[in-house]
């Protein structure tokens, strides 16, 4: 349900990608994903993720499984998840 507190919105997802990129960069010296993080009016945005998820969100579809869009390896995900 969209009203659920645990629902992953596009805004929440953008914040997670921002922090994940920072954590991974700080730990490894490498970027977690190659897509640029842009500065928008309401915060930092990975435009490729925004474009793909805004449509899903507007249709009421859950966007929890969107991590694969950036082609992040399972190993790199584990590093980020362990630190977030």
C-alpha positions in Angstrom: 0.0 0.0 0.0 1.2 3.5 -0.8 0.1 4.7 2.6 2.3 2.2 4.4 5.1 3.8 6.4 7.5 1.2 5.0 6.7 1.9 1.4 9.8 2.8 -0.6 9.1 6.1 -2.4 11.2 7.5 -5.1 12.4 10.2 -2.7 13.5 7.6 -0.1 15.2 5.6 -2.8 17.2 8.7 -4.0 18.4 9.3 -0.4 19.4 5.7 -0.1 21.4 5.8 -3.3 23.1 9.0 -2.2 24.2 7.6 1.1 25.1 4.2 -0.4 27.4 6.0 -2.9 29.1 8.0 -0.2 29.6 5.0 2.1 31.0 2.8 -0.6 33.3 5.6 -1.9 34.6 6.2 1.6 35.2 2.6 2.3 36.7 1.5 -1.0 37.8 4.6 -2.9 35.6 3.5 -5.8 32.1 4.5 -6.9 29.3 2.0 -6.2 27.6 2.9 -9.5 28.7 5.1 -12.4 25.6 7.2 -12.8 26.0 10.8 -11.7 24.2 12.2 -8.7 22.6 15.5 -9.6 21.6 18.4 -7.4 17.9 19.1 -7.8 15.6 21.5 -6.0 14.5 18.9 -3.3 17.8 17.1 -3.0 20.2 14.8 -4.7 19.0 12.6 -7.5 20.3 9.8 -9.6 18.4 10.8 -12.8 18.4 7.4 -14.4 16.8 5.9 -11.3 14.3 8.7 -11.0 13.1 8.4 -14.6 12.6 4.6 -14.3 11.0 4.7 -10.9 8.7 7.7 -11.2 6.6 5.8 -13.7 6.4 2.7 -11.5 5.5 4.9 -8.5 2.8 6.8 -10.4 1.2 3.5 -11.3 1.1 2.5 -7.6 3.7 -0.2 -8.1 6.3 -0.8 -5.4 9.8 0.1 -6.4 11.7 -1.9 -3.8 13.4 -4.1 -6.5 15.0 -1.2 -8.4 18.6 -1.7 -7.2 19.4 -3.9 -10.3 18.9 -0.8 -12.6 22.4 0.4 -11.7 24.0 -3.0 -12.2 25.5 -3.1 -8.7 27.1 -6.5 -7.9 25.8 -8.6 -5.0 29.3 -8.3 -3.4 29.2 -4.5 -3.5 25.6 -4.4 -2.2 26.7 -6.5 0.7 29.4 -4.0 1.6 26.9 -1.1 1.6 24.1 -3.0 3.4 26.6 -4.0 6.2 27.4 -0.3 6.8 24.1 1.4 6.4 
